């Protein structure tokens, strides 16, 4: 079980807080929903009582409290200065998302979490701020700021993951890079960014569950003899290739559609930056995949006693097969 049974109550209130923030007719109600979401996630961080997890929970609380303070101040300022109010709302939501230039807290927080909490923080915790951000994405000045934030997130998410040995920090910078594509999708289409978010959520479930099952937190953990199963290495490679947006995997579909939208709008400079950052992220995914595949060779695998992954082959195969759904697209186009 990922969490003790009593902690599922906090998970339900976390979902309830997100729904309350999304469906609220006022910014004050949205603030209440975000606060409920925050207070529900902190017990999930401290699932083990130790000073390390308590420090992570305190850091997360202080950062999110700063974002909530900016949000409630901006709602008060909307009566007098509407432009400043929307700018503060934008900054508070970008801070809660961990988007550049307010990304400084995100990798450090993820470094102190387990893989189930990392998945929640990288996906569910970002859903409510992204939807609130889409509510104010009709203002021209806000659109320009979101585009600048997405470009910065693409560059920082790509360059920050270079030479990282921690898998949690690699996933953190990868999440910042994917956030840049989501922010751009919000500008272009309200429905398309949710498709991108849903696909990213599915891919990240597969990756984090594999790392959680093997208790891998650094690159050296993946190179241990009992990890060098060729089947596990192939599944991990497929998941990471899909996360990088490499065709023909599932993660390529939303990026392909977004590239077409940017070309139609003649936004070639942002598109070039996004593609360049994607190539860099593919490089540090390959740093994970290539040693794993090479050492998984039967001639180099010296420890064959631990076969705990064999019992999970159907589950791992189901997770990985989701990334191959995009192979059916040519058949669909042929039938149409």
Secondary structure, DSSP 4 states (H G I P E B T S, - for coil): --S-GGGHHHHHHHHHHHHHHHH-SSHHHHHHHHHHHHHHHHHHHTSS-SHHHHHHHHHHHHHHHHHHHHHHHHHHHTTT-HHHHHHHHHHHHHHHHT-TTS-TTHHHHHHTS-HHHHHHHHTHHHHHHHHHHHHTTTSHHHHHHHHHHHHHHHHHHHHTTTT--BHHHHHHHHHHHHHHHHHHHHHH-TTHHHHHHHHHHHHHHHHHHHHHHHT--BHHHHTSGGG--HHHHHHHHHHHHHHTT-TTSTHHHHHHHHHHHHHHTT-HHHHHHHHHHHHHHHHHHHHHHHHHHHHTSTTT-------TTGGGHHHHHHHHHGGGGGGGHHHHHHH-
